[in-house]
Amino acid sequence: MGAIALWCFTGVCFAAGSRLVGPMVYTTAISLVGFLTGAALHAVRGMPASTLFRIQPRVWLAGFAGISVYTVLLVLAVGIAPDRDTAQVVLVNYLWPLFIVALHRRLVPDGPASDERSRSPLLAAAVLGFMGVAIARGPEALVRPPSQFMPHAMALIGAFLWALYSVLLRRWRVPDDRNGSTAQWLLCAALAASVGWARGEWAEPRMMTWPGVAWAAFCGVGPVGVAYYWWEIGMKRGPARLIAVLSFFIPIGSALLMGLFFRQTLSPYLLPGAAMIAAASWLARDRQRPA
């Protein structure tokens, strides 16, 4: 729940930081701050820093795809999409909680909650939650054909990779002292820096301004460092599918914060969309109680 709350600030952080610094330069900065934050949390828990890097090769590979590639794909997808398609691209990205529920159903046996009687309602809850997100963003985002398909494809691939990584953490039973997400931010920083160099963003670096530094620090510590560290713990220990359905509240919180920080007009569909997500969360919770 803490990770979900922090991720509500992601839209605000990227909207402000990317404008001030540049998308890939900003992603590089927050990735480095996120790594340092995760390492500090690891130390506070009394775990050696070396365990952050003692990760199985398959976890390294899955994490690179699920964190580094996902993050860069999403930032690029939003950046290259026409303004009229941005809402659709963000909506495609929020398929990842639905993917988590579907993949968890296939890949992770979870005892009493994984029998056939509970699986269908859980999947229905995930679909209901996604429809709540779609309604909250405005029904026109579903019926209007996109002017470009590449940003949508990038967002879809990224959403699937992030969901797969989250579920594999549970399936492979990665130990708590092997927090794979933290070390992955070094790879994400390298990937974002390389893409930024190819796009020419480093030709005129704008990082050394106080607003840019402040937004990078806030996003790197909160929505990146702390949130991903907590998310990994939740996916390893908690009711993963319920957590996934609750994640549909992220775009609702993000829309409210965007309206607060950037004075954007709030959609009249936010309230019914949030009600649908709340109903989906209740359905998921009800079906996850042990017999």
C-alpha positions, -999 to 999 in steps of 0.1 A, spaced: 0 0 0 29 23 7 44 16 -28 10 22 -44 6 55 -26 41 67 -36 35 56 -73 5 81 -74 32 108 -75 50 93 -106 29 112 -131 35 145 -114 73 138 -110 77 128 -147 56 157 -160 77 182 -140 111 165 -142 111 157 -179 102 192 -188 130 207 -167 157 181 -175 148 160 -204 131 125 -202 162 102 -204 184 125 -184 157 127 -157 153 89 -158 191 85 -154 191 108 -124 161 92 -105 175 57 -112 208 66 -95 190 82 -65 167 52 -64 196 28 -61 212 48 -33 178 49 -15 173 11 -18 208 5 -6 202 27 24 169 8 33 188 -25 29 214 -12 54 187 0 79 173 -36 78 208 -48 89 216 -66 56 250 -64 39 251 -43 8 269 -71 -10 236 -92 -10 221 -66 -34 243 -79 -61 244 -117 -52 214 -124 -75 208 -154 -97 214 -147 -134 177 -154 -142 167 -127 -117 192 -102 -132 178 -109 -167 141 -107 -156 148 -76 -136 166 -59 -165 136 -65 -187 110 -58 -160 125 -26 -146 151 -11 -170 135 -19 -203 100 -12 -189 109 22 -175 127 34 -206 99 20 -229 72 38 -209 90 71 -208 97 70 -245 61 59 -253 47 88 -235 73 111 -250 68 102 -286 30 98 -285 9 127 -299 -9 147 -272 -42 133 -282 -29 97 -277 -12 102 -244 -42 91 -223 -45 59 -244 -8 51 -239 -11 56 -202 -42 34 -202 -23 6 -220 4 8 -194 -21 2 -167 -28 -33 -181 1 -44 -158 -21 -52 -128 -43 -73 -150 -13 -91 -164 -1 -98 -128 -34 -114 -119 -34 -135 -151 3 -145 -148 0 -153 -111 -29 -176 -119 -7 -195 -143 27 -194 -127 23 -193 -89 3 -219 -69 -8 -202 -37 -26 -229 -17 -63 -223 -8 -66 -192 -29 -55 -209 -61 -84 -233 -66 -106 -230 -96 -135 -215 -77 -114 -185 -67 -95 -179 -99 -123 -168 -121 -136 -141 -97 -101 -129 -92 -96 -125 -129 -130 -108 -131 -120 -84 -104 -88 -75 -124 -109 -68 -155 -134 -48 -135 -105 -28 -120 -90 -21 -155 -124 -10 -167 -126 14 -138 -93 29 -149 -106 32 -184 -138 49 -172 -119 73 -149 -97 84 -178 -128 90 -200 -147 66 -222 -135 84 -253 -100 69 -247 -114 35 -255 -134 42 -287 -111 67 -305 -85 50 -328 -49 60 -321 -30 80 -347 1 60 -340 5 24 -329 42 24 -319 38 42 -285 9 18 -276 30 -12 -285 59 0 -264 36 6 -234 20 -28 -238 54 -46 -240 66 -27 -210 35 -34 -189 39 -71 -196 76 -72 -187 70 -54 -154 41 -78 -145 61 -108 -154 91 -97 -133 68 -91 -103 52 -125 -105 86 -143 -110 98 -128 -78 71 -149 -61 74 -180 -82 112 -182 -78 109 -175 -40 137 -149 -42 149 -144 -5 142 -111 12 179 -103 15 182 -105 -23 164 -73 -33 168 -76 -70 150 -43 -78 175 -21 -61 206 -32 -81 186 -31 -113 184 7 -111 221 9 -119 213 -9 -152 183 13 -158 205 44 -153 230 31 -179 203 22 -203 185 56 -200 218 74 -203 226 56 -235 192 62 -250 195 99 -239 229 102 -256 215 87 -288 186 112 -287 209 141 -281 196 150 -246 231 152 -231 242 179 -256 226 206 -234 223 191 -199 198 210 -178 202 190 -146 220 216 -125 190 237 -117 174 237 -83 139 227 -95 154 198 -116 175 186 -87 146 188 -63 122 168 -86 149 142 -93 156 138 -56 120 135 -46 111 110 -73 143 90 -68 138 86 -31 100 81 -30 84 66 -62 116 49 -72 138 39 -43 113 33 -14 83 23 -35 101 -4 -56 119 -17 -24 85 -20 -6 68 -35 -37 93 -63 -39 86 -72 -3 49 -71 -9 51 -93 -39 72 -119 -21 51 -121 11 17 -106 6 -15 -114 -13 0 -106 -47 -33 -106 -67 -51 -84 -42 -21 -60 -43 -23 -60 -81 -60 -51 -81 -54 -23 -55 -28 -9 -79 -56 3 -102 -60 31 -77 -27 46 -89 -41 64 -120 -69 78 -98 -44 92 -73 -22 104 -101 -50 123 -118 -59 140 -85 -23 150 -79 -19 162 -115 -50 184 -110 -36 198 -78 0 205 -90 -7 215 -127 -43 227 -123 -56 203 -149 -93 198 -152 -104 166 -134 -125 142 -154 -161 138 -142 -156 101 -146 -130 98 -118 -156 91 -91 -175 62 -109 -141 48 -120 -128 48 -84 -161 31 -73 -155 3 -99 -119 -1 -87 -131 -3 -51 -157 -29 -60 -129 -49 -78 -107 -47 -47 -135 -60 -25 -141 -89 -49 -104 -98 -49 -102 -95 -11 -133 -116 -5 -120 -144 -27 -85 -145 -12 -97 -155 23 -85 -190 33 -112 -216 37 
